[in-house]
């Protein structure tokens, strides 16, 4: 279980912070602006740690029935990016009307409903902390996949709890950062900086979500084809072989896909072989829009995915979050 804690530490300083970190920062800055500082931060972290323990236990107990479909995660990516963009603009206070884009209860509701709205507002940080269990972070997903194989409530609960505990130091630094700011001038500057960072995170998530959805963003600059066996080459044909009349394209999966670009022959049956070795990041989740395929890979092992007979052109895929792309040029 120590591995889960270490993976959490790594996740807290990885690209996953564009998802969870952006949400935490926008929430913290928004509540600080309203004068409510300490309580929201405490509720958020309690909600996050408690939900990772309880829901992690359910994952271990219920198995694959609890696993979210990657299409749902893709939709979540778009929603999170949109919400962060609105919150970022709200923090910048450039477009005052932008806050109207966020859902609120109608003013025509009775006083009881208004009181309910206040209760919901009070519990919002707690609910956000709970919701982070479902956010599309590759590290979180990989740990959830691991808990599926445990078949135990307690093993799953403590695994996910220790993972969340590993992310706590960096998330706490983000969320409690506003507490040390007292002067109005410094608070205004903090709000604007926070707004800009949240907007950058939002754009990053929009970009990745579009890529995961199969939109060609020309993310891979063309490079000279190499047949070298060097591990970190960006474009390669040396990872292509033939087995019983089937073309095999081998990709190493860890922190992305290596090589990122491959060159293969068109017009023959082809398989992409994904090889993982203690892989915990987003690249463990494969998404190939042209095949309408979404699949999770084992943390360690070899997985063959048949892509049929491809015509001349470029075949693209990415991890489930769109952060790590790969492509094969068929000639």
VENFEN-V748192 format. One record per backbone hydrogen bond with DSSP energy under -0.5 kcal/mol. NH is the residue of the N-H (numbers start at 1). CO is the residue of the C=O. If there is no record, write none. Layout:
BEGIN
nh	co
NH	CO
NH	CO
END
This chain:
BEGIN
nh	co
4	1
5	1
6	2
7	3
8	4
9	5
10	6
11	7
12	8
13	9
13	10
14	11
17	14
18	15
19	16
20	16
22	17
23	19
24	20
25	21
26	22
27	23
28	24
29	25
30	26
31	27
32	28
33	29
34	30
35	32
36	31
37	35
41	37
42	38
43	39
44	40
45	41
46	42
47	43
48	44
49	45
50	46
51	47
52	48
53	49
54	50
55	51
56	51
56	52
57	53
58	54
59	55
60	56
61	57
62	58
63	59
65	62
66	63
67	64
72	69
73	69
74	70
75	71
76	72
77	73
78	74
79	75
80	76
81	77
82	78
83	79
84	80
85	81
86	82
87	83
88	84
89	85
90	86
91	87
92	88
93	89
94	89
95	89
96	94
98	95
99	96
100	97
101	98
102	99
109	106
114	110
115	111
116	112
117	113
118	114
119	115
120	116
121	117
122	118
123	119
124	120
124	121
127	123
128	124
129	125
130	126
131	127
132	128
133	130
134	131
135	132
137	135
138	136
141	137
142	138
143	139
144	140
145	141
146	142
147	143
148	144
149	145
149	146
150	147
151	147
156	152
157	153
158	154
159	155
160	156
161	157
162	158
163	159
164	160
165	161
166	162
167	163
168	164
168	165
169	165
171	167
172	168
173	169
174	170
175	171
176	172
177	173
179	176
180	177
181	178
182	180
187	183
188	184
189	185
190	186
191	187
192	188
193	189
194	190
195	191
196	192
197	193
198	194
199	195
200	196
201	197
202	198
203	199
204	200
205	201
206	202
207	203
208	204
209	205
210	206
211	207
212	208
213	209
214	211
215	210
217	215
221	219
226	235
233	230
236	261
237	226
238	226
240	237
241	248
243	246
246	243
247	269
248	241
249	247
249	271
250	239
250	248
251	249
251	273
252	258
253	275
254	252
254	256
258	252
261	234
262	327
263	236
264	329
267	310
268	265
270	308
271	247
272	305
273	249
273	271
274	272
274	303
275	251
275	273
276	274
276	301
277	253
279	299
280	278
284	281
285	282
286	284
286	295
287	318
288	293
291	288
292	289
293	288
295	286
297	284
301	276
303	274
305	272
306	304
307	270
308	270
310	268
310	308
313	330
315	328
317	326
318	287
319	324
320	282
320	285
322	319
325	323
326	317
327	260
328	315
329	262
330	313
330	328
331	264
END
